[in-house]
C-alpha cells in the first residue's frame, strides 16, 4: 500500500507550477515525463546493483544502499550516502511544501478557502502566506503525531487525491466536450480506471 501510493506522488508536484511557466502546455509534459524517465532509470540501475551484490531478502531494511556498501567494506561511501539521503529528504519536503502552497493558492482564489490565503508577495510574486501557514502546520503535525499515523494518512490522502483527479477528468470529458485539451490520449477514459483498480488491488493484497 505504502509503495504503490507513495512512489508516484512526487511527480505531480511539477504540474502545480503550471501558472508560473511561460509555455506550460509544452514545458509540463516534458518535465513530468523526463523526471519519471530519469528516476526510473536510476531506480532500475540501483536495484540491479543491489540485488546483484546482496540477496534481496537482506535488503528489507531502512538503509539498503548504505548496508550494501558497508557489507563490501566501503563504510566511508555508506556514510556519504546516508548524509545524501538526509539532504534528499529535506529537499523532498521543500518540494511538497511548494506544491501544497500552489494548490491551496488556487483553491483560495476559486473561493474554496479564505481569500487571505491567496496573498502574493509584492516582491517575489509567490504565495508566501499559505507557504508560511502550511509550513507551521506541517511542522506541528510532524512533531506531535506518531510517524505511523502520518504515513497512513499521507498514503490515504495521495490515493484519494489521485482518485478525485481521475474522476474529474472523466467527468470533464463527458460534461464539457467543448473544453478540449491540446493533447489527447486514446485511453483517456480507461486509464484512470485501470490505475485506480491497480492501486486498489495492490492495497488489498498488501500485508
MOQUIGI-V533648 format. One record per backbone hydrogen bond with DSSP energy under -0.5 kcal/mol. CO is the residue of the C=O (numbers start at 1). NH is the residue of the N-H. If there is no record, write none. Layout:
CO & NH
CO & NH
//
This chain:
1 & 5
2 & 6
3 & 7
6 & 9
8 & 11
8 & 12
10 & 13
11 & 14
12 & 15
12 & 16
13 & 16
14 & 17
15 & 18
17 & 20
18 & 21
23 & 26
23 & 27
24 & 28
24 & 29
26 & 30
27 & 31
28 & 32
29 & 33
30 & 34
31 & 35
32 & 36
33 & 37
34 & 38
35 & 39
36 & 40
37 & 41
38 & 42
39 & 43
40 & 44
41 & 45
42 & 46
43 & 47
44 & 48
45 & 49
46 & 50
47 & 51
48 & 52
49 & 53
50 & 53
50 & 54
55 & 58
56 & 59
57 & 60
59 & 61
61 & 64
63 & 67
64 & 68
65 & 69
66 & 70
67 & 71
68 & 72
69 & 74
70 & 73
74 & 78
75 & 79
76 & 80
77 & 81
78 & 82
79 & 83
80 & 84
81 & 85
82 & 86
83 & 87
84 & 88
85 & 89
86 & 90
87 & 91
88 & 92
89 & 93
90 & 94
91 & 95
92 & 96
93 & 97
94 & 98
95 & 99
96 & 100
97 & 101
98 & 102
99 & 103
100 & 104
101 & 105
102 & 106
103 & 107
104 & 108
105 & 109
106 & 110
107 & 112
107 & 113
108 & 111
114 & 117
115 & 118
116 & 119
117 & 130
119 & 129
121 & 125
126 & 121
126 & 128
127 & 131
128 & 132
129 & 133
130 & 134
131 & 135
132 & 136
133 & 137
134 & 138
135 & 139
136 & 140
137 & 141
138 & 142
139 & 143
140 & 144
141 & 145
146 & 150
147 & 151
148 & 152
149 & 153
150 & 154
151 & 155
152 & 156
153 & 157
154 & 158
155 & 159
156 & 160
157 & 161
158 & 162
159 & 163
160 & 164
161 & 165
162 & 166
163 & 167
164 & 168
165 & 169
166 & 170
167 & 171
168 & 172
169 & 173
170 & 174
171 & 175
172 & 176
176 & 179
178 & 180
185 & 188
187 & 191
189 & 193
190 & 194
191 & 195
192 & 196
193 & 197
194 & 198
195 & 199
196 & 200
197 & 201
198 & 202
199 & 203
200 & 204
201 & 205
202 & 206
//
